[in-house]
């Protein structure tokens, strides 16, 4: 805040204009992503972990309204006082909320009213950018930036949840119909890349946005290790399936074995065997299983079992970040949301680590916890990350549904080990 206020008026005006433009762009991107979905598509909730698209649209607006305008605009009145209860996610300090598993029952307010709320709020926020004092803008700007990254998270969640919903429809609808393309004849060969161990530093430190759980930057000791130069493919994972990997308890952690046994899981989430042929349900519809594309929608348990099947392991998040920070890793353009592929792509030919950023989130063997000296943010937004540091595992790298602006090599995503509707895959690691 002090730096902003001490800058020249022209610099302050430019910073304000840039943030206003970025806000408008990201809010418009959300609407572009939901455009292929009907009002009926946006109402339904397919499971407790997912949310209706309509709820995502309301929640992201509620976040800005609650944490940006309400504290910084004197006399601010919410669009509808009942929406705080309906669209709060998990912020206990803000107040009570509608139960998460029942979000699909919220047929009221209708989608049209939620969209009207978004338009009304966007106009109010644009007015704030134009009329707020320098002091008020300096207070609000960090929370606006957090709100933008929060909305980008929900852009990916919208696609995750829509795919899960469509997977139950016998018509196998496509979110984004794409021209059919021939399967890759053969994947790029899997190679091991060696990395030297030692005392390294990981975590965010420096300019630019980062979530609080990405820091502080700190030292970590790692041993020499090897990392696969690309993600594991469908064809490679099919070997695990056909070898009876899902029926071999020696490959599974106890909780993982209990999970696949009780649910009779025998293949990745969206694989389907029809007339002896494997197909995969994606945002592009039901497609032939491409052996060269990365295997997706794996739980941590599945990723760990596959690594054991190959006699190796998953990387730690420190190993992953160390590899992703190498200059050679940045040589391959990432497959992120802006590419509009709506699926992970086969690894490009080339040397060095590939697919470290984009395509699929990569499971690590690191439990999600606090870095040394971590302190959650003050106030209700401190609930954003810190209170979830129990029982989950870290994923790194982003996916084809992650906005380019949103991803960093220090980014720590996290999910429970049994979840698999997210865009998750795996990369193998081994001791040197």
C-alpha positions in Angstrom: 0.0 0.0 0.0 2.8 2.4 0.9 4.6 1.8 -2.4 1.4 2.4 -4.4 0.7 5.7 -2.5 4.2 6.9 -2.9 4.3 6.4 -6.6 3.6 9.2 -9.1 0.0 9.9 -10.0 0.6 8.7 -13.6 2.0 5.4 -12.3 -1.0 5.0 -9.9 -3.4 5.7 -12.7 -1.7 3.1 -14.9 -1.8 0.5 -12.2 -5.5 1.1 -11.6 -6.3 1.0 -15.3 -4.3 -2.3 -15.8 -6.1 -4.0 -12.9 -9.5 -2.8 -14.1 -8.8 -4.2 -17.6 -7.6 -7.5 -16.2 -10.7 -7.7 -14.0 -13.0 -7.2 -16.9 -11.1 -9.7 -19.1 -11.2 -12.5 -16.5 -14.8 -11.9 -15.6 -15.7 -12.1 -19.3 -13.7 -15.3 -19.7 -15.8 -17.0 -17.1 -18.9 -16.1 -19.1 -17.3 -17.4 -22.3 -16.5 -20.7 -20.6 -20.1 -21.2 -19.5 -21.6 -20.1 -22.9 -21.7 -23.7 -24.3 -23.8 -24.8 -21.3 -27.6 -24.6 -21.2 -29.5 -23.3 -18.2 -30.3 -26.9 -17.3 -26.6 -27.9 -17.5 -25.8 -25.1 -15.1 -28.4 -26.2 -12.5 -27.4 -29.8 -11.8 -24.9 -31.0 -9.2 -23.5 -34.5 -10.0 -21.9 -35.2 -6.6 -21.1 -33.5 -3.3 -17.6 -32.5 -4.4 -18.8 -30.8 -7.5 -21.0 -27.6 -7.8 -23.5 -26.4 -10.3 -22.1 -23.9 -12.8 -24.8 -21.4 -11.6 -23.4 -21.7 -8.1 -19.8 -21.0 -9.4 -21.1 -17.9 -11.1 -22.7 -16.7 -8.0 -19.9 -17.6 -5.6 -17.2 -15.8 -7.5 -19.4 -12.6 -7.5 -20.1 -13.1 -3.8 -16.4 -13.3 -3.1 -15.7 -9.9 -4.7 -18.8 -8.3 -3.2 -17.9 -9.5 0.3 -14.2 -9.0 0.4 -13.7 -6.0 -2.0 -16.7 -3.7 -2.2 -18.4 -4.2 1.2 -15.3 -3.2 3.2 -14.2 -0.3 0.9 -17.4 1.4 -0.3 -19.2 3.4 2.5 -22.8 2.4 2.7 -22.4 -0.5 0.3 -25.6 -2.6 0.0 -25.4 -6.2 -1.5 -27.5 -7.0 -4.5 -29.5 -9.4 -2.5 -28.9 -10.0 1.2 -30.0 -13.7 1.0 -27.2 -14.5 -1.5 -24.5 -14.4 1.2 -26.1 -17.6 2.7 -26.5 -19.3 -0.7 -23.1 -18.6 -2.2 -20.7 -18.6 0.7 -18.4 -21.7 0.3 -16.6 -22.4 3.5 -15.8 -19.0 5.2 -17.0 -19.7 8.8 -16.0 -16.2 9.9 -18.4 -14.6 7.3 -21.4 -16.5 8.5 -23.6 -19.6 8.0 -24.1 -21.1 4.5 -26.1 -23.5 2.5 -24.8 -27.1 2.7 -22.4 -27.9 -0.1 -24.0 -31.3 -1.1 -27.3 -29.5 -1.6 -26.2 -26.7 -4.0 -27.9 -28.5 -6.9 -31.3 -28.0 -5.1 -31.1 -24.2 -5.4 -33.5 -23.8 -8.3 -34.0 -20.3 -7.0 -32.6 -17.8 -7.7 -32.9 -18.7 -11.4 -29.8 -18.4 -13.7 -31.1 -15.2 -15.2 -31.0 -13.5 -11.8 -27.5 -14.7 -11.0 -26.3 -13.3 -14.3 -28.1 -10.1 -13.6 -26.3 -9.9 -10.3 -22.9 -10.4 -12.1 -23.7 -7.6 -14.5 -24.8 -5.3 -11.7 -21.7 -6.1 -9.6 -19.4 -5.6 -12.6 -20.8 -2.2 -13.1 -20.4 -1.3 -9.5 -16.8 -2.6 -9.5 -16.0 -0.6 -12.7 -17.4 2.5 -10.9 -15.1 1.7 -7.9 -12.1 1.6 -10.2 -13.0 5.1 -11.6 -14.0 6.9 -8.4 -12.2 5.3 -5.4 -9.6 7.4 -3.6 -6.0 6.3 -3.9 -6.2 5.1 -0.3 -9.3 3.0 -0.9 -7.9 1.5 -4.1 -4.6 0.7 -2.3 -6.5 -1.2 0.3 -8.7 -3.0 -2.2 -6.2 -3.9 -4.9 -4.6 -6.9 -3.1 -8.0 -8.4 -2.5 -9.1 -7.7 -6.1 -6.0 -9.6 -7.3 -6.8 -12.5 -4.9 -10.4 -12.5 -6.2 -9.2 -12.7 -9.8 -7.0 -15.8 -9.0 -9.9 -17.2 -7.1 -12.2 -16.8 -10.1 -9.5 -18.4 -12.4 -9.6 -21.4 -10.0 -13.4 -21.6 -10.5 -13.0 -21.4 -14.3 -11.1 -24.8 -14.1 -13.7 -26.1 -11.6 -16.5 -25.2 -13.9 -15.0 -27.5 -16.6 -14.2 -30.3 -14.1 -17.7 -30.3 -12.8 -19.4 -30.0 -16.2 -17.4 -33.0 -17.4 -18.4 -35.1 -14.4 -22.0 -34.1 -14.9 -22.0 -35.0 -18.6 -20.4 -38.3 -17.8 -23.7 -39.5 -16.4 -25.7 -38.6 -19.5 -26.2 -41.6 -21.8 -26.0 -39.2 -24.8 -22.3 -38.5 -23.9 -22.6 -34.8 -24.8 -19.6 -32.9 -25.7 -18.8 -29.6 -24.0 -16.7 -28.5 -26.9 -17.0 -30.5 -30.1 -13.6 -30.7 -31.8 -12.6 -31.9 -35.3 -11.7 -35.6 -35.0 -8.0 -36.2 -35.2 -6.1 -39.5 -35.8 -4.6 -41.1 -32.7 -0.9 -40.6 -32.3 0.8 -43.7 -33.8 3.4 -44.0 -31.0 4.2 -41.8 -27.9 7.5 -40.1 -27.4 9.8 -42.6 -25.7 9.9 -42.4 -21.9 13.3 -41.3 -20.7 14.8 -40.6 -17.3 16.3 -37.2 -16.5 18.8 -37.1 -13.7 19.0 -34.2 -11.2 21.6 -33.5 -8.6 20.5 -33.4 -5.0 21.6 -31.0 -2.3 20.3 -28.0 -0.4 17.8 -26.2 -2.6 15.2 -23.5 -2.1 11.5 -23.8 -3.0 8.5 -21.6 -2.6 7.5 -18.2 -3.8 9.7 -15.2 -3.1 9.7 -12.1 -5.1 7.3 -9.9 -7.2 4.0 -11.1 -8.5 1.0 -12.7 -7.0 1.2 -16.0 -5.0 -1.2 -17.7 -2.6 -0.1 -17.7 1.0 0.5 -21.5 1.0 3.3 -21.0 -1.7 5.6 -19.4 0.9 7.7 -18.6 2.6 10.6 -19.6 0.4 12.7 -22.0 2.4 15.6 -24.6 2.1 14.9 -28.3 1.5 17.5 -31.1 1.3 16.9 -33.5 -1.6 19.0 -36.5 -2.6 20.0 -37.2 -6.2 17.0 -38.3 -8.2 15.6 -39.1 -11.6 12.4 -37.8 -13.1 10.4 -39.0 -16.1 10.7 -36.6 -19.0 7.0 -36.7 -19.7 3.6 -37.7 -18.2 2.6 -41.4 -18.1 0.4 -42.2 -21.2 -2.9 -44.0 -21.6 -1.1 -46.8 -23.4 1.3 -47.3 -20.5 -1.5 -47.2 -17.9 -3.5 -49.7 -20.0 -0.7 -52.2 -19.4 -1.3 -51.8 -15.6 -5.1 -52.3 -16.1 -4.7 -55.4 -18.3 -2.0 -56.9 -15.9 -4.6 -56.9 -13.1 -3.1 -53.9 -11.3 -6.5 -53.0 -9.8 -6.8 -56.6 -8.4 -3.3 -56.7 -6.8 -3.4 -55.6 -3.2 0.4 -55.5 -3.0 0.5 -52.4 -5.2 -1.9 -50.4 -3.1 -1.8 -48.3 0.0 -4.3 -49.6 2.5 -6.8 -46.8 2.1 -6.4 -47.0 -1.7 -7.1 -50.8 -1.7 -10.2 -50.2 0.5 -11.4 -47.6 -1.9 -11.0 -49.4 -5.2 -12.4 -52.6 -3.6 -15.5 -51.1 -2.1 -16.3 -49.1 -5.3 -15.2 -51.9 -7.7 -12.8 -49.5 -9.5 -11.0 -51.2 -12.4 -9.9 -48.4 -14.6 -9.5 -44.6 -14.7 -12.7 -42.6 -14.1 -13.8 -41.8 -17.6 -12.6 -44.9 -19.5 -15.2 -47.0 -21.1 -14.9 -50.5 -22.7 -17.3 -50.9 -25.5 -17.3 -54.0 -27.8 -13.8 -54.8 -26.7 -12.5 -51.3 -27.5 -11.4 -48.7 -24.9 -12.8 -45.2 -25.2 -12.4 -42.1 -23.0 -15.1 -39.5 -22.2 -13.6 -36.0 -22.3 -14.9 -32.5 -22.7 -14.7 -33.1 -26.4 -17.1 -36.1 -26.1 -16.5 -39.8 -26.3 -13.3 -40.5 -28.0 -11.2 -43.5 -28.9 -8.5 -44.0 -26.2 -5.4 -42.5 -27.6 -2.4 -44.5 -26.3 -0.1 -41.5 -26.6 -2.1 -39.0 -24.6 -1.4 -38.7 -20.9 -3.7 -40.8 -18.6 -6.0 -38.5 -16.8 -8.4 -38.4 -13.8 -6.3 -40.5 -11.5 -6.6 -40.5 -7.8 -3.4 -40.3 -5.7 -4.0 -44.0 -4.9 -4.1 -44.9 -8.5 -1.0 -42.9 -9.3 0.9 -44.4 -6.4 -0.1 -47.9 -7.3 1.0 -47.5 -10.9 4.4 -46.2 -9.8 4.8 -49.3 -7.6 3.8 -51.4 -10.6 6.7 -50.0 -12.5 9.0 -50.4 -9.5 9.5 -46.7 -8.9 7.7 -43.9 -7.1 6.1 -40.5 -7.4 8.2 -37.3 -7.0 8.2 -35.1 -4.0 7.0 -31.6 -4.6 10.5 -30.3 -3.9 11.9 -32.6 -6.6 9.2 -31.5 -9.0 9.8 -27.8 -8.4 13.5 -28.2 -8.7 13.1 -29.8 -12.1 10.5 -27.3 -13.3 12.8 -24.4 -12.5 15.5 -25.7 -14.9 16.0 -23.7 -18.1 15.4 -26.7 -20.3 12.0 -27.3 -18.8 10.8 -23.9 -20.1 11.6 -24.8 -23.7 8.3 -26.5 -24.5 5.2 -24.4 -24.8 2.6 -25.5 -22.3 -0.9 -26.7 -23.0 -3.1 -24.4 -20.9 -6.6 -23.0 -21.1 -5.8 -20.4 -23.7 -5.0 -23.2 -26.2 -8.6 -24.3 -26.0 -7.6 -28.0 -26.6 -9.9 -29.1 -23.8 -7.8 -32.2 -23.3 -4.2 -33.2 -22.5 -2.0 -33.6 -25.5 0.6 -36.2 -26.3 4.1 -35.1 -25.3 6.0 -33.3 -28.0 9.1 -34.8 -29.3 12.3 -33.3 -27.8 14.8 -33.5 -25.1 14.5 -32.5 -21.5 11.4 -32.5 -19.2 8.1 -32.0 -21.1 4.6 -31.3 -19.9 5.8 -30.0 -16.5 3.4 -27.0 -17.0 0.0 -27.6 -18.5 -1.8 -30.7 -19.8 -2.5 -32.4 -16.4 -1.9 -31.7 -12.7 0.8 -34.1 -11.4 0.5 -35.9 -8.2 3.4 -35.7 -5.8 4.0 -37.9 -2.8 4.1 -34.9 -0.5 1.3 -34.4 2.0 -0.2 -30.9 1.9 1.1 -29.0 4.9 2.5 -25.7 5.9 5.9 -24.5 4.9 8.3 -23.4 7.7 7.3 -20.0 9.1 3.9 -20.1 7.3 1.3 -17.8 8.6 -2.2 -17.7 7.1 -3.6 -14.3 6.1 -5.4 -12.3 8.7 -9.2 -12.3 8.7 -11.7 -14.5 6.9 -9.5 -14.9 3.9 -7.0 -16.7 6.1 -9.5 -19.7 5.7 -8.6 -19.8 2.0 -5.8 -22.3 2.2 -4.5 -22.8 5.7 -7.3 -24.7 7.3 -7.2 -27.4 4.6 -3.7 -28.5 5.5 -4.7 -32.0 6.7 -5.2 -35.3 4.9 -4.6 -34.0 1.3 -1.8 -34.5 -1.2 0.0 -31.9 -3.3 -0.3 -31.7 -7.1 1.9 -29.5 -9.3 2.0 -28.0 -12.7 -1.5 -27.0 -13.9 -3.7 -28.5 -16.6 -5.2 -27.8 -20.0 -8.0 -26.0 -18.1 -5.7 -23.8 -16.0 -5.3 -20.1 -17.2 -1.8 -19.2 -18.2 -1.9 -16.1 -15.9 -2.8 -18.3 -13.0 -0.1 -21.0 -12.9 3.4 -20.8 -11.4 6.0 -23.4 -10.7 5.5 -22.7 -7.0 1.7 -23.2 -7.2 0.5 -25.9 -4.7 -2.8 -27.5 -5.7 -4.2 -30.1 -3.3 -6.9 -32.8 -3.2 -7.8 -35.7 -1.1 -6.1 -38.9 -2.2 -9.3 -40.7 -3.3 -10.6 -37.9 -5.5 -10.2 -38.2 -9.3 -12.6 -35.9 -11.1 -10.0 -33.2 -11.5 -7.6 -33.1 -14.4 -4.9 -35.1 -12.8 -2.1 -37.4 -14.1 1.3 -38.6 -13.0 5.0 -38.4 -13.7 7.3 -41.1 -12.5 10.4 -40.5 -10.2 13.1 -42.7 -8.9 16.1 -42.6 -6.7 19.4 -42.0 -8.5 
